[in-house]
Structures are given as structure tokens and as C-alpha cells.
Amino acid sequence: MNRSISQLLTCLALCLGTTVAVAQDNTVSADDIRARWEHANFELSGDAREHALEEVAAACEQATGTHREDAALLTWCGITHSSYAGAKGGLGALGEAKRARALLEQAVEADRSVLNGAALCSLGTLYAKVPGWPLGFGDDERAEKYLQEALTVAPDDIDNNYFMADFLYGEHRREEALKYLQHAQQASPRPGREVADRGRQVEISQLATQLAK
């Protein structure tokens, strides 16, 4: 009987060890979420884009539950939920936008300058894009404050400059918007971020066309 118990305990230990190893192998990192978000956001469109963003958002919910202090992961998950809100649209989008805001606020609290101010920039964009009260939490003053702070952290960052330009265009401040857009056009390529750089330059060109009208 003792031998059977010993064998059972040994088997259980081995099984638990295997389970732990699998769990460790399946850990989702900030880079994993970033790569999946870049593919969904810049290389897919329509329903395929929305479905892919939904899947990345679901992965984020599991990952952020166990990595609450990882500012980079929180940032990319906030960005994912924000993009999913935009793709989803309608009343259901507000819940995703609120989730994005919560994650980005956690990221800023953990590390205000994380990822060249990406959390600050994304918070600013959220406040700019979400409807204001009573429908949502949109706030143009907060939007500009966060976007400006992101530029203070990383003044040459392509995203910080593009989203400030997009915000200023929406505020009918064309000359200011053009200055930031031109700065975004001249941004240096980011190693390993080729998909995002190509996609962002397309958006920059589209905004430049709108500014030229």
C-alpha cells in the first residue's frame, strides 16, 4: 500500500510539474500581444480585423490577470481593447473603451514613460475619440494633455506625432496638425516594427490628403 501511495504521489508530482511547465510556456508577453495586434490592426480589415482583435482582447484578459504590474503588457492590452472598440462600434464599443482606459491608467501608474509614452498617447486618443457626456467619457482637454505629455516623453515618436496631428485636425487646427504630421512622416524606422511602420505611414498619408483639401 505504501508503495502504491508513493507511486501515486510521484505521478502526481510529475503531472503537476508538467502542468506548471505548460503554463509557463503559454505565458503571454507584451511582445506577443503587440505582434498579434499589429497583424490585426494593420494587415486585416472588416470582419476579419474585428474578429482578430476580439481574440487578442480575450488573450489580454487572461494575461493581465496575472501580470498586473507589467506596464508594457498593460499598454498593449489597453491599445488592443481601444482598437477593438473602434472596430466593434455601437453601444458595445463603450465597454471596450472603458476597459482600455482602465488598463492604460494602470500602465501609466506603473511607468508613465513606458514604450515611449504609448500609454499616455493612447489615453489621449481615447479621450479624443470617445463621445463626451452623457454618452461617454470623451474630453478634449484631457486628450490634448495626455498627447502633449506623450510628446514630452518621446518628441520624435511616430505614433505620438501622428495622433497629435490627428487630434489637432479634428479640432480644426490645421497648421499645428501639419507640423506634427510632417514630423511623423520623417520618423526613423523602428527595428522589428516594420508592419506597424508601414501601416502608420499609410494613415499619415491619408491624413495628409485630408489636410491638403
Beta strands, then each sheet from edge to edge (+ up, - down):
end
